[in-house]
Amino acid sequence: MDNIKNKTLSALRTVKKQCPSCGTSEIVARRRYCSQECRYKLFRRLHILSGLLRALGIRHATFSFTESSLVLDIKPQGSKKVYRFMYHRSLKQNPSQALYHLTDELGSVWWDKKNRTGKRYQASQEVLNMAIKDTICPDAVIPLEVKSPTGVKKFLTSLKLTHKDLRSSHAHQIVKSAYRKQALNHHPDRGGNSAAFRKINSDYQELIQWLKSPVLQIQKGIPGKWYFDGKKWKSPLPFFVQ
């Protein structure tokens, strides 16, 4: 399972950054979404879908889209099977509109069967029978847990390091080597700036202290896919998670 997750992360790191709501690559500055309006619109659709998923007894679900289709994978509580639903959309139809139509279609089937039989489980089975006859690996809807260093960004920038360097089993040596390199570049005796040299030394000491007692931010989710944990939706982990 770990191998599958590692390969998934490795493949997705090469993908261009896109808005997780509509797919556009027109992201301004460091924002994740192209606009707040775009984000809120999809969240409203996902909120409606959440009601249907709870009625179906879904424990895990993912939602993703391409330029031509939308994919919803769901895994009912206690089931080892993942059910996939697809909705083909035109280039003019944004993901939130496609999601609305898919949710409406599945919801109508559920309520029609529920009203005719009075049985919720029969209504749920009617919806599951509409799924694509395909074998989906259960791991596809199980979230990853990504731990990222926090509170050290400015120190990393000063020493030309990345979060990935701090997760290495040789982090101490990497930090020490980076410090030596930057210290040589900025040492006053070699024509460097005294203030810059003092800052590099200070940032190095801060990183060494951090390594003794790391503070990590834990994110759960799936790269490139919206994830439903049985209660609410979580936005996709970035493609570039390191």
Secondary structure as UniProt FT lines:
FT   HELIX           2..12
FT   TURN            13..14
FT   TURN            20..22
FT   TURN            29..30
FT   HELIX           36..56
FT   STRAND          58..65
FT   STRAND          69..76
FT   TURN            77..78
FT   STRAND          83..88
FT   TURN            91..92
FT   HELIX           95..117
FT   HELIX           120..128
FT   TURN            129..130
FT   HELIX           138..141
FT   STRAND          144..149
FT   HELIX           153..158
FT   TURN            159..160
FT   HELIX           163..166
FT   TURN            169..170
FT   HELIX           171..186
FT   HELIX           188..190
FT   HELIX           194..212
FT   STRAND          216..223
FT   STRAND          225..228
FT   STRAND          233..234
FT   TURN            239..240
//
